[in-house]
Amino acid sequence: MKWVYDKIQGDKIIWVITMFLALISLPLIYVATDELALSFKGGNTSFFVIKHFFILLISLVLIYYVHLVNHAYFSKLSLYLMYIAVPLLIFTLISGVNANSATRWMRIPIVGLSFQTSDFAKLALTIYLARALSRKQAILYDFKQVMLHIFTPVLIVCALTVKEDFSTTALIFGTCMIIMFFGNVKLSHIGIVLGSIALFFVLVILIKPDLFPRMETWVNRLSSFSDVADNQEGNYQSNLSKAAILDGGMFGTMLNDGKYPAPPQAASDFMFSTLIKNFGMVGGFTTLLMYLLFLFRSIKIAVKSPKIFSSLLVIGLAFSISFQAFSNMAVAVGLFPVTGQALPMISMGGTSIWFTALSIGIILSVSRDVFNRQEKPEKV
């Protein structure tokens, strides 16, 4: 394996974390897709594992080649990505593919591959915001300029995603706030915008609630979360998730059946409860530690980077992945209402895993540049 170690560059610990998450996902996908296999593939449980394996293989190839690219190119590319992302979000709202009562997907013609356009927009906006903040440091005192160059792109993307995907919008907006905080945007400016958005959102709901057709779903999830009664309608997902965790105990069932049935979306939205059921609390805490270590290593890379763009880019991408992971975990253990967020690099998916891989590849690209600078001898 020495040739592999010598071939990859950048932060080796992030490489190890990524490989760990990818490897543990394979047996979990196998046991979590029993019902899907019976319903759609005649009981062939290997189908989803093989599919997931090739998706992971492609994702690792993406990480490898992206981490070799000079990350400065992504700064220039971010403008074009935003020009693509916004029309794609608009198209998805108008003619997107409906799945699970929400129109979040877009089908690519000819190849027939579907992808969630918000994943693309999240990546594009993160890179763009890092670029904008790095270039606009001199005008951050001016609220009008900050609104025009910093907040407006964020608000446009969030406005185009919130109708069909509130949880993803919240994660995108939260990540952007983190980038702005580290990018020296005044807290007073952030507070004004947050207050204005909250007031606007309340007024729209009161005056024209039909603009948010999924409002009933949001309300039901919140009411189910606040009412812990077992017979509360909609609580069955959370109850089955907790039962799966109870099944796992300290060391898990080790891929064997437990006492209770698996929760719905066991291979995606409730993957963390599936993980604990099979690998126990030991596996759950180890996985949590991996995401925390990933975030810590990314922050360390950001601190060491001499460029503002590089630092903000890593901060944005790392927090985006970490927020998504913590959201999935919090839902599984009952700390959050159901959000529909996947567990990065573990949950079953296609393009969502690839967008995560692109983000990891960019972080490793920055780390490669940081490490190369450290290894170069100083000129005398």
Sequence and secondary structure as in RCSB ss.txt:
>XXXX:A:sequence
MKWVYDKIQGDKIIWVITMFLALISLPLIYVATDELALSFKGGNTSFFVIKHFFILLISLVLIYYVHLVNHAYFS
KLSLYLMYIAVPLLIFTLISGVNANSATRWMRIPIVGLSFQTSDFAKLALTIYLARALSRKQAILYDFKQVMLHI
FTPVLIVCALTVKEDFSTTALIFGTCMIIMFFGNVKLSHIGIVLGSIALFFVLVILIKPDLFPRMETWVNRLSSF
SDVADNQEGNYQSNLSKAAILDGGMFGTMLNDGKYPAPPQAASDFMFSTLIKNFGMVGGFTTLLMYLLFLFRSIK
IAVKSPKIFSSLLVIGLAFSISFQAFSNMAVAVGLFPVTGQALPMISMGGTSIWFTALSIGIILSVSRDVFNRQE
KPEKV
>XXXX:A:secstr
 HHHHHH  S HHHHHHHHHHHHHHHHHHHHHTHHHHHHHSTT THHHHHHHHHHHHHHHHHHHHHHTS THHHH
HHHHHHHHHHHHHHHHHHHH EEETTEEEEEE TTT  EEEHHHHHHHHHHHHHHHHHHH GGGTT HHHHIIII
IHHHHHHHHHHTTT HHHHHHHHHHHHHHHHHTT  HHHHHHHHHHHHHHHHHHHHH GGG TTHHHHHHHHHHH
H   TTSTTTHHHHHHHHHHHHHTTT  TTS  SS   TTTTTTTHHHHHHHHHHHHHHHHHHHHHHHHHHHHHH
HHHH SSHHHHHHHHHHHHHHHHHHHHHHHHHTTSS       TTTSS SHHHHHHHHHHHHHHHHHHHHHHHHH
S    
